[in-house]
C-alpha cells in the first residue's frame, strides 16, 4: 500500500532541490532525476506523475531502466513495465544485465548510465580529460 504522505514529503524534498538548481540557472532540460531501487520509483513518480500535475502539456522525460535481478519474475515485471512506458510513447532505454548482479550497482551500469545521460542532456560541456 502506498503511503502518499511519505511519497509527497519525499517529492517535495526533491522538487526543492530541482528548484534550487533552476534558481542557479540550470535549465530543466539539463536536470536528471534518478535513483536506485525505491529511489528509482520516486524518480519515476516525480518525472511521470508529479511534473504532469503541474504542466499537462509537458512531454514525458526519457527513461533509463536497468535490470540485474536474478529472479525471473523481477525480469518479467521490469520488461512489462518498460513496455508500458514505450506504449505511452516514452523514450525508454531498458537494459538487462545477464550477469544478474542482484540488488547492487555495478561499474558497467554506471558507464552505460553516463553515456545515456550524455545522449539525452543537451549541449554538455565536456572536458577532453573526462572522456
ABEGO torsion letter per residue (X at the ends): XBBAAAAAAAAAAAAAAAAAAAAAGBBAAABBBBBBEAAAAAAAAAAAAAAAAABAABBBBBBBBBBABABAAAAAAAAAAAAAAAAAGBBBBBBBBAAGAEBBBBAAAAAAAAAAAAAABBGBBBBAAAX
